[in-house]
Amino acid sequence: MENKIKQYREKKGLSQGKLADLCQVSRQTINAIENNKYDPSLQLAFDIAFHLHTSVEEVFKPQRRFEN
């Protein structure tokens, strides 16, 4: 899942560690999500969006897979 966490986080002046603290996860979790190595739970996605003062739809963009 593609995301814009880094852009929104930096715009708000938050470090990965501070966002992680606000969301009650590790900095490594935020890093993995930002680098598309881990998809967050639905609750964590909402928490991230809340603390970035935006919507889940603005932060996360699902990668669509089309089948024939």
TORDRENPA-101234 format. One line per field, with one value per residue (C-alpha): x, y negated, z negated; residue in one letter. Coordinates in nm, 4 decimals, padded with zeros to 6 digits, always signed. Layout:
<atoms>
u <- c(X	...)
v <- c(Y	...)
w <- c(Z	...)
res <- c(a	...)
</atoms>
This chain:
<atoms>
u <- c(+00.0000	+00.1447	+00.1351	+00.2191	+00.3086	+00.6532	+00.5216	+00.2460	+00.4751	+00.7459	+00.4855	+00.3708	+00.7311	+00.7077	+00.9909	+00.9222	+00.9810	+00.7288	+00.4617	+00.5350	+00.4919	+00.1615	+00.0387	+00.1847	+00.4012	+00.7764	+00.9707	+01.0661	+00.6978	+00.6482	+00.9670	+00.8507	+00.5098	+00.6661	+00.8927	+00.6044	+00.7483	+00.4524	+00.0803	-00.0703	-00.3802	-00.6945	-00.6804	-00.3179	-00.3967	-00.6722	-00.4400	-00.1693	-00.4155	-00.5630	-00.2238	-00.1328	-00.4630	-00.5854	-00.7965	-00.6962	-00.7818	-00.5330	-00.2490	-00.2951	-00.3483	-00.4108	-00.2275	-00.4924	-00.4449	-00.6505	-00.7229	-00.8384)
v <- c(+00.0000	-00.3335	-00.6151	-00.9799	-00.9521	-01.1046	-01.4087	-01.4767	-01.3976	-01.6373	-01.9053	-01.8807	-01.8857	-01.5385	-01.2879	-00.9190	-00.8696	-01.1360	-00.9991	-00.6508	-00.7721	-00.9384	-00.6165	-00.3935	-00.1902	-00.1710	-00.4083	-00.1017	-00.0361	-00.3879	-00.3503	-00.0171	-00.1613	-00.4708	-00.2464	-00.0213	+00.2807	+00.3181	+00.2469	+00.1066	+00.2408	+00.0435	-00.1037	-00.2115	-00.3681	-00.5750	-00.6689	-00.7850	-00.9916	-01.1424	-01.2546	-01.3934	-01.5877	-01.4367	-01.1459	-00.7863	-00.8293	-01.1161	-00.9268	-00.5766	-00.4742	-00.1043	+00.0525	+00.1876	+00.5244	+00.5850	+00.9361	+01.0312)
w <- c(+00.0000	+00.1015	-00.1506	-00.2059	-00.5742	-00.5343	-00.3471	-00.6020	-00.8968	-00.7803	-00.7025	-01.0663	-01.1921	-01.3450	-01.3618	-01.3078	-01.6797	-01.7826	-01.5474	-01.6792	-02.0378	-01.9519	-01.7869	-02.0605	-01.8229	-01.7663	-01.5427	-01.3394	-01.2691	-01.1323	-00.9260	-00.7811	-00.6893	-00.5284	-00.3206	-00.2096	-00.3914	-00.6245	-00.5897	-00.9095	-01.0773	-01.0112	-01.3624	-01.3195	-00.9814	-01.1461	-01.4340	-01.1941	-00.9913	-01.3093	-01.4387	-01.0964	-01.0945	-00.7713	-00.6469	-00.5906	-00.2219	-00.1922	-00.3605	-00.2200	+00.1414	+00.2046	+00.4948	+00.7233	+00.8860	+01.1917	+01.3083	+01.6556)
res <- c(m	e	n	k	i	k	q	y	r	e	k	k	g	l	s	q	g	k	l	a	d	l	c	q	v	s	r	q	t	i	n	a	i	e	n	n	k	y	d	p	s	l	q	l	a	f	d	i	a	f	h	l	h	t	s	v	e	e	v	f	k	p	q	r	r	f	e	n)
</atoms>
